[in-house]
Amino acid sequence: MQTSIKRKPIADLRTAIEMYYLNSELTTADIKKLFNVSSTTAKKYKDVIRDEMINREVLSNEINSVNTEIAYEVWGLNISSLERRYTKLQKFKSS
């Protein structure tokens, strides 16, 4: 099982959290927004997720999408950690 890949930092904590909860699958456009990368780079990120989905025998609902939970896991994005960091950031901003 793949655990994580080298990738750019996420563009925004809130966006990363919203995408996780709003999308069961991610498109190239979602990945571009999540990491602020080009279409080519987003496709490379997506290809790694597709390979992992094949390894896990997980099917996609849409041909151009990848599973969000698997993607976050492979990209090393822990949703609990993202939420905790976002909450602390919001507290810091409000003080």
Protein Blocks (a to p, Z undefined) as FASTA:
>chain_A
ZZbdcddddfbfklmmmmmmmpmbdcfklmmmmnopafklmmmmmmmmmmmmmmnopacf
bfkbccfklmmmmnopafklmmmmmmmmmmmmmZZ
